[in-house]
């Protein structure tokens, strides 16, 4: 990760090294060494401003010895991480922490934290846990939101993490939306997918010999088996579908043609929704503002696509496939008959 070291950043790094040396240098001695050792010329006022910034903005545990007025760290192990020595990089670090907090508590968080800490150099420890987010208005200008998700027990994370690492079969009770009651499952866990605020397990139902998806929060009585399986080469969810409509997918691919106008048309142009995507002007149905389009693509995410088309109401309707058209018309007819 390349970091632009400004003069201020260089001073922060040098001051950190001098204080961490344990020599308890006075302010004038530090300024002198900044000049002689690091070729950094600084004034008394600038030095004290830097000290104040290090303590307040970056939580450096700086104190002054009562006997000789020399500076030292109350925590001898503290070092200023390199990421903190640049203001923009510090903001980026806080941004990463905010994003990672969305998935805190699962194995991926720990692995991501280790990668994040590896960005530090010269034994400068960088810990996600030590990044402080000050409660100021300017720290709420970039946020990450998602659909509400249920809390997943730590034991569930532990078992699934072990299963993924060692390719071990797991068993659990699970009630899908189409089941009347929970059923016992025996599954090869292939992949974890974070979609719309929820974690999903993608794997093989051993009994049915079929690829399935399970919402982690709905898994009960999870057990780790001793049976080892061979991970297939095509296990990756992204090889089965683009995933443009989340983690739902079917076995069969279909060709879709959808009319859109207004906001949905502008929105659709910004993304790739499936294979072989094309967008053309709809001359037959141009829409109120003459911005009608026909979005065409190939996908195997039927259920999600049907829901996606319907949510745009009168600004979207299906042209192909025939089943989607009929389903859309039936929904429209039922709505029109409703007495509200």
N, C-alpha and C positions, 0 to 999 in steps of 0.2 A: 504494500500500500504506500504510494508515494505521498509524502507530506511536505508542503512548502514551508520551510523554516524561515520565518520572518525574523527581524532583529529581536522583536519581543520574545519570540519562541526560543531563539538561541540564548537569550538572557535567562529565561525560565529554566532551561535545561542546565545551564552553567551554575546558576544559583542552587539548584537542586543538588548537583554533584558536590558543591562546596559544603553545603549544610550537611549532606549525608555522610561526608567524610568523618564527622565526629570531632573535628578540630575546634569547634565552638569559636569561629572567627567573628570579630566585631564587624559592624556595618562598613566601616572605612577599610577594613582589611579585605572584606569580600569585594568591595568596589575596586580595590587595588589589584586583586587577583583576576577580576573580570577583565581588566585592562591588560595586565601582563601575561596572563596564561591563555585567555580566550580571545584577546584582541577585541573586547567589547567595552567601549567607552560609555559610561553612564553617570548620571548625576545623583546626588544624595536624594533628591525628591523622587526621581525615577525609581531608584532602588527601593525606597520605602513603599512606593506605589506597587511595584512588582511583588514585594513581600505580602502586601495586603491582598493583592489579586490571587496569589498562590494559596493563601489561607482561606479566603472567602469563596472564590470561584472553583478552586480545585481541591479544597479540603486537605491541603497539606498541613500536617500537625506541627507547625512551626512554633517555637517558644524561644525565650531569651534567658540565658543563664544568669542567675541573680548575683553571682560573684564577679564575673568578668564581662557581663553584657554580651556574651557570644551567642550566636544563633545555633540551634540544634533541633532535631526532630524528637518529639516525645515518643514516637514509635520508631525505634532504630531501624526497623525493616522497611520503612516506607521509602519508596522512590517514585518520583513523578513519571508516570508513563509517557512515552513519546507522543501518544495520541493527544495528550492533554496540552502539549506545548504549542499547539496552534489553535486559535480560537474556532476556526471553521471545523477543524478535526474534532474538537471537543464537542461541538454541536452535533456532529455526525455520530459520535460515540453515544451521546444521549438519545439520539434518534434510533439507533440500533437497539439500545436497551429497551426503549418503549415498545418497539416491534417485538423483541424477544419475550417481553413480559406477557404477551398474548398467549404464548405457548409454554409458559413456565410450569414446571412440575412434571415434565415428561423427559424421556431419555434424550430426545433431540435437542432439548434446551442445554443439557450438559455438554453434548458434543459441540454445539454451536458456540458455547461459552469457551471451550478449550481452543477452538479455532480463533475466536476473538482475542483471547489472551496471547495467542502465538504471534499476534501483530506487534507486541512489545519487543524492544531490542535491548541488548546489553543487560539482561537480567532485570529489566524494569517490569515489575509485575503489573498486569492490567486485569482487574477483576470486574466482571459485570456487577457483582454485588456492591462494589465500592463506588460505582458511578452514582453520584447524587443528582437527583432531579429537583432543583429548587422550585418551591411553590410560588412562582411568579407568573404573571399573565403571559409573558413572552415565551414561556415553556409550554403553553397550551396551543401554540399556533400550528403545530403538526401533530396529528393524532391518528390512531388506527382503530377502526371500529369493525364490528362484525355481528352476526346474529348471536343472540344469547345462547350459550352452550352449557350443558350440564357438567357438573364437576365429576371427574373420573378418579376413582380410588387409586391411591399410590400403588397398591398391590397389583392392580390391573396393569399399570405401566410396567412394573417390575417383571411380571410374568411375560408380557408381550415382548418386552425388550430382550429378555433371555431367549425367547422363542425365535425372534428374528435373527439374533446373533448366531444361534446354533442350528437353525433350520429344524426346529422341533415342532411336532404336532401339538395343538391345543384342543381342549374340549370346553364347551360352555353351553349354557341355556340361553336361548334367544327367541324373542317373539317379534317377527316382522309385521309390517302393517297389514299383511294379508292373512296372518295366522290368528286363530281364535285363542290360542294359549301358547306359552313358551315351548320350544322344542329343543331337544339335545342335539348339539352340533359337534362334529369332529372336523377340524379345519387345519389346512396348511397355511400359516400366515405368511403372506408374500410381501405386503407393503402397507404402510400407513399413509392415509391421505387426509389432509386438512382442507375441508370444503365448507364454506359458508358458516364458519364459526364452530364446526363440529369435526371431531376426529373419526375417521372411518377405517376399518380394517378390510383390506382387499386380499382375497386368498381363494383357496380351493376347498370346496365342501367335499371331503373325502368320500362320504357315503354316496352322494349324488354325482360325484365326479364332475362338478360344475363350478365355474368361477362365480364367487359371490362377494357381496359387500355388506359389512356389518358396522353399525354405529356403536362406537366403543362404550358410550354411556348406557347402552341397553344390554350389554353383555353381563350375564350373571353366572356365579359359580364357576369361574374360570379356573382351569387346571392345566398344568404343564405336563405333557406326556414324555416318555423316553424315546418315542418313535422319531427317527431322523428321516427327513425327506430331501430329495434333490430339487433344488430350485430350478424351475424351467427357464430356458433362455428368453421366453416371451412373457415373463411374469409381469413386466412393467405395465402399469395401467395406461401410460401414455402411448404404448405401442398398440393398444386396443382401440383407442379413440383420442382425439385431440383434447377432450375434456373441456370443450368450450362451454358446455352447459352443466358443469359440475362433475360429480363422480358417478352419476347414474349412467348406465349403458346397457345395450342389448346385444344379442349375438349377431343380428342381421343389420347390414347397412341399407339405408334407403336414400333416394334422391329427393331433396326438398326444394320447393319453390314457394316463396312467401312474398306477398305484396306488403309494402310498408310505405307510409307517408308521414309527414310531420316529424316530431321528435324521434320516434322509433327509426325512421329512415336515416336521420343524421347519426343516430347512435350506432346503427348497424354497420355503417360505412367505416367505423373506427376499429373494427375487430375482424378476426377470422373465425367463422362459426363452424367450418367443416372443410372437408376435402373438396378440391375442384371448385372452390367458391368463385362465383361471378356476380356482378351487380350491373343491372341494365335499367334504363329508364322504362317505366311502365306507361306506354303511350295510350293504352286502352283505358286505364284508370289512373290518371295523373294526380288525382287528389285535389283538395281545395286550393293549394298553393303551387300546383304544378310541380311537385317534388316527389311524386310517387316513383318507387323503384321496385324491381323484382330481385329478391335475394335468392340465389340458387347455390346449393352445396350438397355434399354427401356426408351422412353421419349415421351413427348407431346409438344415438341418445334420444330415442323416440319419446319416452315419457316426459323428459325435461323440455324437449322442443315443443311438444303439444302445449305444455303449461306456459312456456315462454311466449308463444304466439297469442294465446288467449289473454294474457295479462295486458296486452296493448289495446284491448277493446276495439273501438271502431277505426283505429289507425293501422290495423294489420289484419290480414286474413290469408289462409293457406290456399295455394293453387295446386300443389302436389305434396305428398301422395294422396290418393283418393280417400283412404281411411281417415287421414287427418282432416280433410275437407268435410267429410261426413260428420266426424266428431265435433268439429267447430260449429257446423250448422245445427246439430242437435242441441248443443249447449246454448246457442243463440235462441233457439226456439223455446227451450225451457225457461230461459231468462225472460223472454217476452211474455210468457204465460204467468209469470209470478205476479202476485198482487202485493205490492209493497205500500 
